Amino acid sequence: MTSQHDSAVRFRELHIPGTPLALANAWDAASARVVAATGAPAVATTSAGVAWGLGAADGD
């Protein structure tokens, strides 16, 4: 299993000046697995996506 530090270092390495980093947003574990299965270098999320995935309003 990759440590949190190793994951953070890898994520930082994805940030290359002048090269956009486009990330797909997941709203739950299943959608995160789908994004990861596409070969995406990382998976993003939003508070709204998670909240709406749980049937709640954002900020609740």
Phi, psi and omega in degrees: 000139180282136179285162178299320179298314179299320178296319179295318178298314180298318179297319178298322180295338178287342181272097182248121180307133179084356180240112181298142175251104180262127182237140174276142180266130175257151179245352176200179183297321181295315180292329176296320177295322178297314179299313180298323181294339178283351182093011179302140182290338179200164179237132178255169173209164176233155177297322180295317180300316179293313181300311182295325176297333178266001180078023181244163175281150177296136180097352179277000000 
